[in-house]
Amino acid sequence: MNDSLRGARIATFVYFSLCGTLMGTWVVNIPAVEERVGITHATLGGLLVLLGLGAFIGMQVAGRLTDRLGARVVVPATAVLCGAALVLPGLPRDPWTLGGALLVFGFCNGCLDVSMNAHAVHVEKAYGRPVMSAFHATFSVGGVLAALVGAATASAGLSPAAGMAAMGVLGIVIALVSARALLPATPTTADADPAEEVEHAPSADRRGIRGRIWILAALALMVMLCEGAANDWSALHLKDVLGAPASVAAFAYGTFAATMTIGRLLADRLVTRFGSMAILRYGATTAAVGITIVTVSPWIWTAFAGWALFGLGLSGCVPQLFSAAGHADPSAAGANVSRVAGLGYVGMLAGPAAIGWLTHLVALNHAFVLLILLCAITAVAAGILRTGSDRTPEPAHGTR
């Protein structure tokens, strides 16, 4: 394996961790920002929609830019913008300004998310073996780092704006230092639209590629909806349904997040041995079993086991979908990843809302039946990864 490829992989780890850290820094400062602006939880929930909207738009823009200019240009540029925009939500004193700040920060974060995933696809193709899941694991590690830094800055008496600005500046420095190690991918010409290149392909191939991408996007929506639901409702489930103390209930999400991170660290080896289709199918099946245990369990300890299985099962699903989208058409990897990631992000945002709406009709644990159904559908549809060259990249010369 040559040094440049190893360096590119390390740099990709850095950018995934950086993206998770920047987003996590905002998340850990939400209570302080909410108090500073003087808004209710309901108003904050509405403003967070703007964060999601900005991210969705950014994903679509960055996908095409990455295909045209190359990830080596777009990834560090969007990381710098994301670091600079991090301070914005810490400055406002009224809801309108906060909404605008979240829209901008969401846009920059969405751009970074898609461009770094597109670069990860190129790294995986050069390696000739699965490496995507480990990148997604470091995104989760970035969230943990943000929590630790947030606690340190709060104990030091720094305001949210000061703490977020400091992390943003550090992020900019890291983004610039890591840029040179990225792969020098050859971008498409400025006049060539990846979508137009697909148009000139045989009609059967064109329909096949587009059809696969939208199926992958639909599966990403379902899987990430499940993730979003776990993020917001796992602790509340233990507290409200099983009567656990708040200090105990908080470990429900921690259990889910921990097994998801561990699963992603192991998933690449499993994909190499069993294939991406098996990871998606049996992962979704495991997640369905886990959330079923959560739904029917009357005991706290079995609920913890259920959330652990749910996180472990879901852990390898999204990386396989992103990887398959990127490899489906190398000339449009960014655009295809942006479609799958964008629809998946809609699912992530919709998950908590969907479960919340269902709780008006049924008990919270019964609302989780929706998650069981989505996992089952994903398992059945996993055959979309069975064929095609998107999951069998050619190893680059000298990488093995």
WOKA-V572783 format. One record per helix or strand of 2 or more residues. SS is the DSSP state (h for helix, s for strand). FROM is the first residue (numbers start at 0). TO is the last residue. Records with the same first field share a line. If there is no record, write none. Layout:
SS->FROM-TO / FROM-TO
This chain:
h->2-27 / 29-36 / 40-68 / 70-84 / 87-89 / 94-126 / 131-154 / 159-180 / 193-198 / 202-240 / 245-273 / 275-295 / 299-314 / 316-327 / 329-357 / 363-366 / 368-384 / 388-390
